[in-house]
Structure formats: structure tokens, C-alpha cells
Amino acid sequence: MGWAMEHVWAVIGWLYIPTTALIGLTIVLEKRHPTRTIAWLLVLTFVPVVGFLLYLLFGRHMRKRRAIRSKEDLDFSALKEKSEKSPGSWDHPLVRRLARIGVNAAGAPVTTNNRVCFFTDGETLFRAMLDDLRSASHHIHLAYYIVRHDGLGTAIQEILLERARSGVEVRLLFDHVGSVWLSRRFRRALQAGGVELAVFLPVTFPLISRRLNFRYHRKITVVDGRIGYLGGFNIGDEYLGKHPRMGFWRDTHLRVEGEAVHSLQALFQADWAFASGRTFDGEAYFPAISAPVGTTAMQLIASGPDSPFPSIEHATLAMIGAAGRRLWIATPYLVPDEAVLMALKSAAIAGVDVRILLPSFPDHRLVFYASMSYVAELLAAGVRIYRYRKGFLHAKVVLADDVVASVGTANLDSRSFELNFEANFYLYDREAAAAIARQFEADFAESEEVDLYRFHARPLREHVVESFARLFSPLM
């Protein structure tokens, strides 16, 4: 028996060594950031079994594999067709720089005939959104990371079925991992009622697939090509503040009317074609907007593993680097790469009022503790950190000076910048920036500012847990 076991372990060893070597070579050839390459190699070396499983689940990058390349072609052809407008010659260099990044890196048109409304709580947002859904006369397009079969999900389901019975085209796209618990009963009822469904990059058991990395994190609603929504809210009761542990859900979402809705529609069109294999087109989906709607200039920048450039990270770095007076950021997850971390510290050292608003408790513990591991060095550089106390902060907002603000789906972490499919609206409008600044000030009043001395004086176990979590931050 002992002889047999020795041979079993010998075979396992012989299989492990070439397999690990092959994975290590693959990681090196993928030309990742050196920090991430070294992190994965260390994990494979010191915790080989766990590291092997983690790599199969989350590590395989392969940004330009065939399926993702086909989506890149769809995204950029759809957006570039509607990119006739140039950035214009606005008076602030940050506006010109950001607009050019969007046009050159993401094929994103700048539009000026828009009206924008901000929402920061789920009750108000979904009251308005459900009213807009009920008013749809031609089509409803929804694309979300999370859709739940609960009170809110059922309310939306009933509206979609009613509109479909009235002859309205209804399409719902959802991410397979984010909406993994969405019941078959919910989906079958929609399909039986005439609603078209598509699942983004489905992952099959046992989840050992590189597709697990490439998640659809966008939250898009388009009604009749005239009204659009984008932001951080998914579809579920917790976004109405009904989760017993999370409490009040503080997020930011935009309702848009005007030319910018066509950008949202074009993005949904590409995402839908990729996920479903079906397409739609025609003037009814991009209706002419001849009358003045509003004066907000804005640009939709989308990025993901299908993009030739991490466009949202480029835009974020441009905002950080060009801010001269203040840079205020709200994010639920703060796991920056070296470029973003250095830019934040440099801005604070240069005298910019850099503030970062974070949650005070986790929804995902490992990411939360990794986020906390960056707090001390940012505080030491002069960045002011606030922890939101009224509920759970999930907003993804950046304000630079009083001229530019971004609102969307991307967190301040590498997963949003490189692996997930994300979309942010960039608002080139002083009134919009002032409204966002007022909301920041209200949020700071509901938050506790982190003191560096007290942060260092916390129990040793918290520092140890955060240091351990940070080791995995290049892999997140």
C-alpha cells in the first residue's frame, strides 16, 4: 500500500511540475503588468493547489481571444458611425483632453443637446424609471449586471410583459455571473410573454473558464431611443435599501434625454448583438432630435477587455493629473494599480484637494480589506479619506475642479479598468459639476474622516488582514 501511494504522489508531482511551468510561461507571455505577473507566480509557487485553482477561475487573461475580438469590432463600428462630432474648442484644457481621449480611444461622440437628472437613492430612481418604462411606445432595452427575482424585479417584469403585450419590443440582457440566482421561472415568464432575453458570456459548471473574468458590469436602460439611464444601481430590493445588513443604498445614477441616448443605444446594440447573435437597426431606435432638449455636453466612454485601450482608466488618469483645485472621488472599492495610486498621491502632494469617499463596512470582505490597505499611504501623501456612515456607499463618481464629472459603472480598481465591461458618462458642464459637488458635501457630512494616527493605532489583526488582502490586489 505504501509503495502504491508513493507512486501516486510521484505521478502527481510529475504532472504538477510541467503544468505549473506551463501556466507560469503562459502568464509571462500574456505580458501583464510586472506586479501582477510576479503576484501570480508567487501564488503558484507557495500555495500551488490553491494558486492553480485561482488561476483557472480568475487568472486567465487572454484579452484578445476570438470571441472578445468579435465584440470589439461590434462596439467600435457601432460607436464610430455616430462619432461625427468633434470635441470642440472649449476653454478648459481638461475638457479638451478628456474629450479627445474618448474620441480617439473609444470612438465616443461628444454630444451637447442633452438634459440630465441625478438620482442618489433607489426609491426615487426606480419610481422615475418605472414611469418611463410604462410610457414606452416602440422599444425597451435593459442591460444589467444583476437582476433579481424579488419585489423590484417582479414589478419591472410585470411592466415589461404588459408593454410586450401592447406590441412594444422588449429586450433584456443580463450577466450570467451577476444574475446567477435569477430564477428560471422569472426568465421563462418573460420569454413566454414575448420579451427577448440574452445572457452575457454564460459560464458552465464547474466555472473553470476564462469567461469568469470578463463580466458585464454595465447598467443600461433605453426607452424609445429618447430616454436613457446609466449608473451604479442594479435591479433588486437591496438597491431600495431593503437589505437588512446593507441598509440605505447610496449610489448615483443618471437619467438622460437628448443626443447622448443614441450613444447608450449604440452600446446596447453592440452588446446585444454579441450576446444574442441578433441585431436591430433603423431610425426608430435612433430617432432624430431636432428640438433643443438641454445644454449639457457629455460623452459616453465604454471600455473592457474588448477595447484596444483601457479608455476609462486613461480618462481617470487625465482627470487626476489635470485637476488643479479639487479632485473628489466616490468608489465602493479602492484597489488602484500603480499608475492610479501614484497619480492620486502626486495630486495631493501638489496641493490639490484630493478626497476619497469609501464605504464604512464591506459587501465583499477581501476587496474591502484590500481597499483599506491603501488608506495609510494615501493619507500620508495628503489625500483625505472619508467613510460613509448612513448606509452602504456604491456610487462611482469623480469630480475634477468645477468643470468635469464622471458618473457610471466603473469602480476605482483594476478589474473595472481592464477586465469588466464598463461605461461612464463624462459631463462637461459646470452646472452638473456644481450639483455633484453639493452631493459630495452632503455625503461628507454623513461620513467620518479617517485620521492617520488613529488609523495606525487600530488592532494589529486589522493591519495583518489588510496586508494579506493587499497581496491579492494585483489579482483582483
BAKOLRO-93628 format. One line per field, with one value per residue: residue number from 1; x, y, z of N, C-alpha, C in turn. Coordinates in steps of 0.2 Angstrom, whole numbers, m for minus. Layout:
nr	c(NUM_...) .
n_px	c(X_...) .
n_py	c(Y_...) .
n_pz	c(Z_...) .
ca_px	c(X_...) .
ca_py	c(Y_...) .
ca_pz	c(Z_...) .
c_px	c(X_...) .
c_py	c(Y_...) .
c_pz	c(Z_...) .
//
This chain:
nr	c(1_2_3_4_5_6_7_8_9_10_11_12_13_14_15_16_17_18_19_20_21_22_23_24_25_26_27_28_29_30_31_32_33_34_35_36_37_38_39_40_41_42_43_44_45_46_47_48_49_50_51_52_53_54_55_56_57_58_59_60_61_62_63_64_65_66_67_68_69_70_71_72_73_74_75_76_77_78_79_80_81_82_83_84_85_86_87_88_89_90_91_92_93_94_95_96_97_98_99_100_101_102_103_104_105_106_107_108_109_110_111_112_113_114_115_116_117_118_119_120_121_122_123_124_125_126_127_128_129_130_131_132_133_134_135_136_137_138_139_140_141_142_143_144_145_146_147_148_149_150_151_152_153_154_155_156_157_158_159_160_161_162_163_164_165_166_167_168_169_170_171_172_173_174_175_176_177_178_179_180_181_182_183_184_185_186_187_188_189_190_191_192_193_194_195_196_197_198_199_200_201_202_203_204_205_206_207_208_209_210_211_212_213_214_215_216_217_218_219_220_221_222_223_224_225_226_227_228_229_230_231_232_233_234_235_236_237_238_239_240_241_242_243_244_245_246_247_248_249_250_251_252_253_254_255_256_257_258_259_260_261_262_263_264_265_266_267_268_269_270_271_272_273_274_275_276_277_278_279_280_281_282_283_284_285_286_287_288_289_290_291_292_293_294_295_296_297_298_299_300_301_302_303_304_305_306_307_308_309_310_311_312_313_314_315_316_317_318_319_320_321_322_323_324_325_326_327_328_329_330_331_332_333_334_335_336_337_338_339_340_341_342_343_344_345_346_347_348_349_350_351_352_353_354_355_356_357_358_359_360_361_362_363_364_365_366_367_368_369_370_371_372_373_374_375_376_377_378_379_380_381_382_383_384_385_386_387_388_389_390_391_392_393_394_395_396_397_398_399_400_401_402_403_404_405_406_407_408_409_410_411_412_413_414_415_416_417_418_419_420_421_422_423_424_425_426_427_428_429_430_431_432_433_434_435_436_437_438_439_440_441_442_443_444_445_446_447_448_449_450_451_452_453_454_455_456_457_458_459_460_461_462_463_464_465_466_467_468_469_470_471_472_473_474_475_476) .
n_px	c(4_10_20_12_5_16_20_8_9_21_17_8_17_25_16_12_23_26_14_12_23_20_8_15_23_13_7_18_20_8_10_7_5_21_20_8_11_22_15_5_14_21_10_7_19_20_8_3_m8_m20_m17_m17_m30_m36_m30_m36_m49_m49_m38_m34_m31_m30_m34_m37_m44_m53_m68_m70_m63_m72_m82_m76_m75_m89_m93_m85_m87_m101_m101_m92_m99_m107_m100_m98_m96_m84_m73_m73_m69_m67_m65_m57_m43_m43_m56_m55_m44_m50_m61_m55_m48_m59_m64_m53_m49_m60_m69_m80_m93_m95_m108_m120_m133_m142_m152_m150_m153_m150_m149_m149_m154_m162_m177_m182_m176_m181_m194_m195_m189_m198_m210_m206_m203_m216_m222_m217_m217_m212_m199_m191_m175_m165_m150_m141_m130_m134_m149_m163_m175_m186_m195_m194_m188_m199_m209_m204_m203_m217_m221_m213_m219_m232_m230_m225_m236_m243_m237_m224_m207_m196_m181_m170_m155_m143_m130_m122_m115_m117_m131_m133_m142_m155_m171_m177_m190_m194_m187_m193_m206_m205_m200_m210_m220_m216_m204_m188_m173_m156_m141_m126_m110_m111_m107_m102_m104_m89_m86_m74_m67_m61_m70_m76_m69_m72_m84_m100_m103_m110_m125_m138_m152_m164_m176_m187_m177_m175_m175_m163_m154_m140_m128_m124_m134_m141_m154_m164_m170_m162_m156_m166_m164_m168_m161_m156_m144_m136_m143_m147_m145_m133_m130_m126_m135_m139_m152_m155_m159_m159_m146_m136_m142_m142_m129_m129_m138_m132_m121_m128_m134_m123_m118_m129_m130_m118_m120_m133_m133_m142_m148_m153_m159_m162_m171_m181_m175_m165_m170_m173_m167_m173_m177_m172_m166_m158_m144_m132_m116_m109_m101_m101_m91_m85_m77_m67_m62_m63_m58_m46_m38_m37_m49_m57_m49_m38_m45_m48_m35_m32_m41_m36_m23_m25_m32_m33_m38_m47_m51_m62_m68_m79_m81_m84_m75_m58_m45_m32_m21_m3_m1_m12_m12_0_m3_m14_m7_2_m5_m11_1_5_m4_m17_m34_m38_m50_m57_m71_m77_m85_m91_m91_m90_m96_m90_m78_m64_m61_m64_m55_m43_m44_m44_m30_m24_m26_m18_m5_m10_m16_m5_1_m7_m20_m37_m47_m64_m76_m92_m106_m120_m126_m124_m111_m111_m108_m100_m91_m82_m76_m68_m61_m71_m77_m78_m86_m88_m99_m104_m102_m90_m78_m65_m54_m43_m50_m62_m56_m49_m54_m68_m83_m87_m95_m95_m102_m96_m97_m97_m99_m103_m114_m118_m107_m107_m118_m115_m104_m111_m118_m108_m103_m114_m113_m101_m104_m111_m102_m87_m71_m56_m43_m25_m16_m25_m29_m17_m16_m25_m31_m19_m22_m31_m22_m14_m24_m27_m15_m13_m24_m20_m10_m16_m22_m16_m22_m35) .
n_py	c(m6_6_7_9_21_30_29_35_48_52_52_62_73_73_77_89_98_101_106_117_124_127_135_146_150_154_165_174_176_182_196_204_217_219_218_211_199_194_192_182_172_170_166_153_147_146_143_131_122_129_141_136_133_146_153_146_150_164_170_169_178_182_193_195_185_175_177_188_197_198_205_217_223_225_234_245_248_252_263_272_275_285_296_308_321_333_336_350_367_370_380_375_365_352_348_347_338_326_324_321_310_301_301_297_285_277_279_288_299_316_325_338_342_339_334_331_321_318_304_298_289_273_272_285_284_272_274_284_278_267_273_279_267_262_271_268_266_261_253_244_243_234_232_224_220_214_206_203_191_197_209_222_217_209_219_226_216_214_226_225_214_218_229_222_214_225_227_233_232_222_220_211_210_202_199_183_178_189_188_176_169_172_166_152_152_166_170_162_166_179_176_169_178_186_194_197_189_189_181_186_181_166_155_139_125_117_131_133_142_154_164_168_179_190_201_207_223_234_245_248_257_260_269_269_275_288_291_288_278_277_271_266_258_242_229_225_222_226_237_247_249_239_228_219_220_229_241_258_262_270_277_282_288_291_300_302_313_316_319_311_299_291_287_278_269_264_257_247_241_235_226_218_212_204_196_189_186_192_206_224_238_254_269_271_267_276_289_305_320_335_346_358_351_351_358_352_346_331_314_297_285_269_254_239_222_220_232_241_250_254_263_270_270_278_290_293_294_306_315_315_320_332_340_355_361_354_337_325_310_296_279_262_252_252_249_252_252_254_265_273_275_282_293_299_301_310_321_325_329_339_349_349_347_333_320_305_295_282_266_262_249_232_225_215_206_203_212_224_224_224_237_245_244_253_265_271_275_284_294_298_305_316_315_315_305_298_289_282_283_283_272_260_264_264_272_278_290_304_320_333_348_361_358_346_330_313_299_283_266_260_255_261_252_239_228_234_243_235_222_220_224_240_257_274_290_306_322_337_351_365_367_354_349_357_353_339_342_348_337_328_336_335_321_320_326_316_307_299_307_299_298_299_295_288_278_271_266_256_239_226_214_219_226_216_207_216_218_205_204_214_208_201_210_214_203_205) .
n_pz	c(0_4_m5_m17_m14_m14_m28_m33_m28_m34_m47_m47_m43_m55_m64_m59_m59_m74_m77_m69_m73_m86_m85_m78_m89_m98_m91_m91_m105_m108_m105_m95_m82_m73_m59_m57_m64_m56_m44_m47_m50_m38_m30_m36_m33_m19_m14_m21_m25_m22_m29_m42_m44_m42_m53_m64_m62_m61_m66_m80_m93_m108_m117_m130_m136_m148_m147_m139_m147_m158_m152_m149_m162_m165_m155_m158_m172_m171_m163_m169_m180_m176_m172_m177_m172_m166_m152_m150_m146_m131_m116_m106_m103_m98_m101_m115_m117_m111_m119_m131_m128_m126_m140_m148_m142_m139_m148_m146_m147_m144_m136_m136_m134_m122_m108_m91_m76_m59_m48_m32_m23_m22_m21_m27_m39_m46_m46_m55_m66_m68_m72_m84_m91_m92_m101_m113_m131_m142_m140_m127_m119_m109_m99_m88_m74_m62_m60_m50_m44_m36_m26_m33_m45_m49_m51_m61_m71_m73_m79_m91_m97_m99_m108_m118_m122_m128_m140_m139_m142_m132_m124_m114_m107_m97_m85_m84_m72_m62_m61_m57_m48_m53_m56_m66_m68_m68_m80_m89_m89_m94_m107_m112_m113_m123_m122_m127_m122_m117_m112_m105_m109_m104_m91_m88_m76_m70_m68_m72_m82_m93_m96_m84_m79_m88_m86_m87_m82_m84_m83_m90_m97_m110_m117_m130_m138_m134_m120_m108_m95_m84_m72_m55_m50_m49_m52_m40_m23_m13_m18_m15_m2_6_11_25_31_24_23_20_3_m5_m20_m37_m51_m68_m77_m93_m107_m124_m136_m131_m128_m139_m140_m129_m134_m145_m139_m132_m142_m149_m138_m137_m149_m148_m137_m140_m154_m162_m170_m172_m180_m187_m190_m180_m168_m166_m165_m173_m166_m166_m159_m146_m131_m120_m112_m108_m111_m115_m114_m118_m112_m115_m110_m109_m109_m123_m128_m137_m129_m112_m109_m99_m88_m94_m95_m82_m76_m83_m78_m64_m66_m71_m63_m54_m43_m35_m32_m31_m26_m27_m22_m21_m20_m18_m26_m33_m47_m50_m57_m55_m42_m39_m46_m39_m26_m31_m35_m23_m16_m23_m19_m23_m18_m13_m11_m5_m5_4_8_24_29_23_8_0_8_6_m5_2_13_6_0_11_14_7_12_22_16_6_15_21_10_9_5_8_17_18_27_23_33_33_27_14_3_m14_m25_m40_m44_m50_m48_m55_m52_m56_m67_m74_m73_m69_m70_m68_m71_m67_m55_m44_m48_m53_m59_m64_m73_m83_m84_m83_m92_m94_m92_m93_m90_m95_m90_m96_m90_m81_m72_m69_m63_m52_m45_m42_m34_m23_m19_m15_m4_5_7_13_25_31_34_41_44_41_52_52_62_71_63_61_74_76_80_79_72_62_53_49_42_32_26_21_12_3_m4_m13_m21_m34_m42_m42) .
ca_px	c(0_14_23_7_5_22_19_3_12_26_14_5_22_27_11_11_28_25_8_14_28_16_4_19_25_8_7_23_18_2_13_3_9_25_17_3_14_25_10_3_20_22_4_8_25_19_1_2_m15_m25_m15_m19_m37_m37_m29_m41_m55_m49_m32_m33_m32_m31_m38_m38_m46_m58_m75_m69_m61_m78_m86_m73_m77_m95_m93_m82_m91_m107_m100_m89_m104_m111_m95_m96_m95_m78_m73_m75_m63_m69_m60_m53_m39_m45_m62_m52_m40_m54_m65_m50_m47_m65_m65_m48_m48_m66_m74_m86_m95_m97_m115_m121_m140_m144_m154_m148_m156_m146_m153_m144_m157_m166_m184_m183_m174_m185_m201_m195_m188_m204_m214_m203_m205_m224_m223_m213_m222_m209_m195_m187_m169_m162_m144_m139_m125_m138_m156_m166_m182_m189_m201_m192_m188_m206_m213_m201_m206_m224_m221_m211_m224_m238_m228_m224_m242_m245_m233_m218_m201_m193_m175_m167_m148_m140_m124_m123_m112_m120_m138_m133_m148_m161_m174_m179_m197_m194_m185_m197_m212_m203_m200_m217_m224_m214_m198_m182_m168_m149_m136_m119_m105_m113_m101_m105_m101_m88_m84_m67_m67_m58_m75_m77_m66_m75_m91_m104_m104_m114_m132_m141_m159_m165_m183_m189_m171_m176_m173_m158_m152_m134_m126_m122_m140_m144_m161_m165_m173_m157_m155_m171_m162_m171_m156_m156_m137_m133_m147_m148_m140_m131_m127_m128_m137_m141_m157_m153_m163_m156_m142_m132_m146_m140_m123_m131_m142_m127_m118_m133_m135_m117_m118_m135_m128_m113_m123_m138_m132_m147_m147_m158_m157_m167_m172_m185_m170_m161_m175_m170_m168_m172_m179_m167_m168_m154_m137_m127_m112_m107_m98_m101_m84_m85_m71_m67_m57_m63_m56_m39_m35_m42_m51_m59_m43_m35_m49_m47_m29_m32_m44_m32_m17_m26_m36_m29_m41_m50_m52_m66_m69_m83_m80_m85_m69_m52_m39_m29_m14_2_m1_m18_m10_5_m6_m18_m3_6_m10_m12_7_5_m9_m24_m39_m40_m54_m60_m77_m77_m90_m88_m92_m89_m101_m86_m73_m57_m59_m64_m49_m38_m45_m41_m23_m21_m28_m12_m1_m14_m17_2_3_m11_m26_m42_m52_m70_m80_m99_m109_m128_m128_m118_m109_m109_m108_m94_m91_m76_m76_m62_m62_m78_m79_m79_m88_m89_m104_m106_m102_m83_m75_m58_m50_m40_m55_m66_m52_m46_m57_m75_m86_m90_m97_m96_m104_m92_m101_m93_m104_m102_m119_m118_m102_m109_m123_m111_m101_m116_m120_m102_m103_m119_m111_m95_m107_m114_m96_m82_m65_m51_m37_m19_m14_m30_m29_m12_m17_m30_m28_m14_m26_m34_m17_m12_m29_m27_m9_m14_m28_m17_m6_m20_m24_m15_m25_m42) .
ca_py	c(0_12_8_12_28_33_30_40_55_53_54_69_78_74_81_96_102_104_110_124_128_129_141_151_153_157_171_178_178_187_202_208_222_215_217_205_193_191_190_175_167_169_162_147_144_145_139_128_119_135_145_133_134_153_155_143_153_171_172_168_185_181_199_196_179_177_179_195_202_200_210_224_225_227_240_251_250_255_269_277_278_291_300_314_327_334_339_357_371_373_384_372_360_346_346_346_332_321_323_318_303_297_301_293_278_273_281_290_306_321_327_344_344_334_336_326_322_314_301_295_284_269_274_290_282_267_277_288_273_263_278_279_260_261_276_266_265_257_248_245_240_234_228_224_215_210_206_198_189_199_214_226_213_207_225_228_210_215_231_223_209_222_233_217_213_230_227_236_227_222_216_211_207_201_195_176_178_193_186_168_167_174_160_150_154_173_171_159_170_184_174_167_185_190_198_194_188_187_181_189_176_161_151_132_121_119_138_133_145_161_169_171_186_195_201_213_227_240_245_252_257_264_269_273_279_295_292_283_278_274_272_261_254_236_228_221_225_229_244_251_250_234_223_220_222_234_247_263_260_276_276_288_285_297_299_307_314_320_315_306_292_287_283_272_264_261_252_242_237_230_221_214_208_200_191_186_184_195_213_228_244_258_276_271_266_282_295_312_325_342_352_358_347_354_361_348_342_324_309_290_281_262_250_232_218_221_238_242_254_254_270_273_272_284_296_294_297_313_319_316_324_339_344_360_364_349_330_321_303_291_272_257_248_256_244_255_250_258_272_277_276_287_300_302_304_316_327_328_332_346_354_348_345_326_317_299_293_275_263_260_242_228_220_209_207_203_218_229_224_227_244_248_243_259_271_275_279_290_299_301_310_322_313_315_299_298_283_284_280_282_266_257_268_261_277_278_297_308_327_337_355_363_358_339_325_306_295_277_259_258_256_263_246_236_224_239_246_231_215_221_228_246_263_280_296_311_328_344_356_367_366_347_348_360_348_334_345_348_330_326_339_331_314_321_327_309_302_300_307_295_301_294_292_283_273_267_264_250_232_223_210_223_228_209_205_221_217_199_205_218_203_198_216_213_198_207) .
ca_pz	c(0_5_m12_m22_m13_m16_m35_m34_m27_m39_m53_m46_m44_m62_m68_m56_m61_m80_m78_m66_m78_m92_m83_m77_m95_m101_m88_m93_m112_m108_m105_m90_m78_m70_m52_m57_m66_m50_m39_m49_m50_m31_m28_m39_m30_m12_m12_m28_m27_m22_m34_m48_m45_m43_m59_m68_m61_m61_m69_m87_m96_m115_m119_m137_m139_m154_m145_m137_m153_m162_m149_m150_m169_m165_m151_m161_m178_m169_m160_m173_m185_m173_m169_m182_m168_m163_m146_m149_m143_m125_m113_m101_m106_m96_m106_m122_m116_m110_m125_m136_m126_m128_m147_m151_m139_m138_m154_m142_m149_m139_m138_m132_m134_m118_m101_m86_m70_m55_m43_m27_m19_m26_m22_m32_m46_m49_m47_m62_m72_m70_m76_m91_m94_m93_m106_m119_m136_m148_m138_m120_m119_m102_m99_m81_m71_m58_m60_m45_m44_m29_m27_m38_m51_m51_m53_m68_m75_m75_m84_m97_m100_m101_m114_m124_m125_m132_m146_m138_m142_m126_m124_m108_m107_m90_m85_m81_m65_m58_m61_m57_m45_m57_m57_m72_m68_m70_m87_m94_m90_m99_m114_m114_m114_m129_m121_m129_m117_m119_m107_m107_m108_m99_m88_m86_m71_m64_m68_m74_m88_m93_m96_m77_m78_m92_m83_m90_m76_m86_m81_m96_m99_m115_m119_m137_m141_m132_m113_m106_m89_m83_m66_m51_m47_m52_m51_m34_m17_m9_m20_m12_5_10_13_32_34_20_25_14_m3_m8_m26_m41_m57_m72_m82_m99_m113_m129_m141_m128_m128_m145_m138_m125_m138_m149_m135_m130_m149_m149_m133_m138_m155_m146_m133_m143_m161_m166_m171_m173_m183_m190_m187_m174_m162_m166_m168_m174_m161_m169_m155_m141_m126_m114_m114_m105_m115_m112_m118_m115_m114_m113_m110_m107_m112_m130_m130_m138_m124_m106_m110_m93_m84_m97_m93_m74_m75_m86_m73_m58_m67_m74_m58_m51_m36_m31_m35_m26_m29_m23_m25_m16_m20_m19_m27_m39_m49_m48_m61_m52_m35_m39_m48_m33_m21_m34_m35_m16_m14_m27_m16_m25_m13_m15_m6_m7_m1_4_12_31_30_17_5_m1_13_3_m8_7_17_1_m1_17_14_3_15_26_12_3_20_22_5_10_2_14_16_22_27_23_39_33_24_10_m2_m20_m30_m44_m46_m50_m49_m56_m51_m56_m75_m77_m68_m72_m67_m72_m68_m66_m49_m45_m47_m60_m63_m69_m79_m88_m85_m84_m97_m90_m96_m89_m94_m93_m90_m97_m89_m74_m68_m67_m58_m46_m42_m40_m28_m17_m16_m11_3_9_9_18_32_33_34_46_41_43_55_51_69_74_58_63_81_76_82_75_67_56_49_46_37_26_22_17_7_m2_m8_m19_m25_m42_m45_m41) .
c_px	c(4_18_18_6_10_22_14_6_17_23_11_11_24_22_10_17_28_19_9_18_25_12_9_21_20_7_12_22_12_4_9_8_14_23_12_6_18_20_7_8_21_16_5_14_23_13_m1_m5_m20_m23_m17_m26_m39_m36_m34_m47_m55_m43_m31_m35_m35_m36_m41_m41_m52_m64_m75_m67_m67_m82_m83_m75_m84_m96_m91_m85_m97_m106_m97_m94_m107_m106_m93_m94_m88_m78_m75_m69_m66_m63_m56_m49_m41_m51_m59_m48_m45_m58_m61_m49_m53_m66_m60_m47_m54_m71_m80_m87_m96_m104_m116_m129_m143_m147_m153_m151_m152_m151_m147_m147_m162_m174_m186_m181_m179_m192_m201_m194_m194_m209_m212_m204_m212_m226_m220_m218_m218_m204_m192_m181_m166_m156_m141_m134_m130_m145_m159_m173_m185_m194_m200_m192_m195_m210_m210_m204_m213_m225_m219_m216_m230_m236_m227_m231_m245_m242_m226_m212_m198_m187_m172_m160_m145_m134_m125_m121_m116_m127_m138_m139_m155_m165_m176_m186_m198_m192_m190_m204_m211_m203_m206_m221_m221_m207_m192_m177_m161_m145_m129_m114_m106_m107_m105_m101_m95_m85_m77_m66_m65_m64_m77_m75_m69_m82_m94_m107_m108_m121_m135_m149_m160_m173_m185_m183_m171_m174_m168_m156_m145_m131_m124_m128_m141_m151_m162_m167_m168_m155_m160_m170_m166_m167_m155_m149_m134_m137_m148_m143_m139_m127_m129_m129_m140_m147_m155_m158_m159_m151_m138_m135_m144_m134_m124_m134_m137_m123_m122_m133_m129_m117_m124_m133_m123_m116_m128_m137_m137_m145_m153_m155_m163_m168_m177_m181_m166_m165_m171_m172_m167_m173_m173_m170_m165_m148_m131_m123_m109_m105_m99_m95_m85_m79_m72_m62_m57_m60_m48_m35_m40_m44_m53_m53_m39_m39_m48_m41_m28_m35_m40_m26_m19_m30_m31_m31_m43_m51_m56_m69_m74_m82_m81_m79_m63_m46_m35_m22_m9_2_m7_m16_m5_2_m10_m13_1_1_m11_m5_8_0_m16_m28_m42_m44_m57_m65_m77_m83_m86_m88_m92_m96_m97_m80_m66_m56_m60_m58_m43_m38_m42_m34_m20_m22_m22_m8_m4_m15_m10_4_m2_m18_m31_m47_m58_m73_m87_m102_m117_m130_m122_m117_m107_m108_m101_m94_m84_m78_m70_m63_m69_m81_m81_m81_m89_m94_m105_m105_m95_m81_m68_m53_m48_m45_m59_m62_m50_m50_m65_m77_m90_m92_m98_m98_m99_m96_m96_m97_m103_m108_m120_m113_m103_m114_m120_m107_m105_m117_m114_m102_m108_m117_m105_m98_m110_m108_m91_m75_m60_m45_m31_m17_m18_m30_m23_m13_m22_m27_m24_m17_m28_m28_m15_m17_m28_m21_m9_m18_m25_m12_m10_m23_m22_m19_m33_m45) .
c_py	c(6_13_11_19_32_35_35_47_57_56_61_74_79_78_88_101_105_108_117_128_131_135_147_154_157_164_176_181_182_194_207_213_217_213_211_199_190_189_183_170_165_164_154_143_142_142_136_126_125_140_143_134_141_155_152_147_161_174_173_175_184_187_198_189_180_179_186_200_203_205_217_227_228_234_246_253_254_262_274_279_284_295_306_320_327_336_346_360_374_376_381_366_353_343_343_339_326_319_319_311_298_296_296_286_274_275_284_298_310_324_333_346_338_338_330_327_316_311_298_290_280_270_279_288_277_269_281_283_269_267_278_272_260_266_273_264_261_251_250_241_240_230_229_219_211_211_201_197_191_205_218_223_211_213_227_222_212_220_229_218_213_226_228_215_218_231_231_231_228_218_217_207_207_197_188_176_182_191_179_165_169_167_159_152_161_174_168_163_176_182_172_173_189_194_194_194_186_186_182_183_171_157_144_129_117_126_138_136_152_166_172_178_191_196_208_217_233_239_251_251_262_263_273_277_287_296_286_284_274_275_266_256_248_235_223_225_229_236_249_252_244_228_224_222_228_241_251_262_267_275_282_285_292_295_304_307_318_316_310_299_288_284_277_267_260_255_246_237_232_225_216_209_202_194_187_183_187_203_217_234_248_265_276_270_272_288_301_316_332_347_352_355_350_356_358_344_336_319_302_287_274_259_243_228_217_227_238_245_253_262_274_275_278_290_298_297_304_317_320_320_331_343_349_362_358_342_326_315_299_284_267_252_252_252_247_252_255_265_276_279_282_294_303_305_310_322_330_332_339_351_354_345_338_323_311_297_286_272_262_253_238_225_214_210_208_210_224_230_227_234_248_248_249_265_275_278_285_295_302_306_316_321_312_309_299_291_284_280_279_276_263_261_264_265_276_285_300_315_330_344_357_362_351_334_318_302_289_271_257_260_259_257_243_232_228_241_241_224_216_225_234_252_268_286_302_318_334_350_358_367_359_346_351_356_342_336_345_342_327_329_336_324_315_322_321_304_304_301_303_299_296_291_287_277_268_263_258_244_229_218_213_224_221_207_210_220_211_200_209_213_201_204_216_208_200_210) .
c_pz	c(0_m2_m17_m21_m15_m24_m37_m33_m32_m45_m53_m46_m51_m66_m66_m59_m69_m81_m75_m70_m84_m91_m82_m84_m98_m98_m90_m100_m113_m108_m100_m87_m74_m63_m52_m59_m60_m45_m41_m48_m43_m28_m30_m36_m23_m10_m19_m30_m27_m28_m41_m49_m46_m50_m64_m68_m63_m65_m76_m91_m103_m118_m126_m140_m144_m152_m143_m143_m157_m159_m149_m157_m169_m161_m155_m168_m176_m167_m165_m179_m182_m170_m173_m178_m165_m156_m145_m146_m137_m121_m108_m104_m104_m100_m112_m122_m115_m116_m130_m134_m128_m136_m150_m148_m139_m144_m151_m144_m143_m141_m134_m131_m129_m111_m97_m79_m65_m50_m38_m22_m24_m27_m27_m39_m49_m50_m54_m67_m73_m73_m83_m95_m96_m99_m113_m125_m142_m145_m131_m121_m112_m102_m92_m79_m66_m59_m55_m46_m37_m31_m32_m45_m54_m54_m60_m73_m78_m80_m91_m101_m103_m107_m120_m127_m129_m138_m145_m139_m136_m126_m117_m108_m100_m90_m81_m74_m61_m57_m60_m53_m48_m59_m64_m73_m71_m77_m91_m95_m94_m106_m117_m116_m120_m128_m123_m123_m120_m113_m109_m105_m103_m98_m86_m80_m74_m63_m69_m81_m88_m93_m90_m76_m82_m90_m86_m84_m78_m84_m85_m96_m104_m117_m125_m140_m138_m124_m111_m98_m88_m76_m62_m49_m52_m50_m46_m28_m13_m11_m19_m5_9_12_21_35_30_21_19_9_m6_m14_m31_m48_m61_m76_m87_m104_m118_m133_m138_m127_m134_m144_m134_m129_m142_m145_m133_m137_m150_m144_m134_m144_m153_m142_m136_m150_m165_m166_m172_m176_m186_m186_m181_m167_m161_m169_m168_m168_m163_m164_m149_m135_m119_m117_m111_m110_m111_m117_m115_m117_m111_m114_m107_m110_m120_m133_m132_m133_m118_m105_m104_m89_m87_m95_m86_m73_m78_m81_m67_m60_m69_m68_m54_m44_m32_m35_m30_m29_m24_m26_m20_m15_m22_m20_m33_m41_m48_m51_m57_m45_m35_m41_m43_m28_m24_m33_m28_m14_m17_m24_m18_m19_m15_m10_m9_m2_m2_8_19_33_23_14_2_3_10_0_m3_11_12_0_5_18_11_7_19_21_8_9_21_16_5_7_9_12_21_21_28_29_38_30_20_4_m8_m26_m34_m47_m45_m52_m49_m57_m52_m64_m77_m71_m72_m67_m71_m68_m65_m59_m50_m43_m53_m63_m67_m74_m84_m89_m87_m90_m93_m95_m91_m93_m91_m95_m91_m96_m81_m69_m65_m62_m52_m42_m39_m34_m22_m14_m12_m4_8_11_14_25_35_34_40_43_44_46_54_57_71_69_60_70_82_78_77_70_61_51_45_41_31_22_18_11_1_m7_m14_m23_m33_m45_m45_m48) .
//
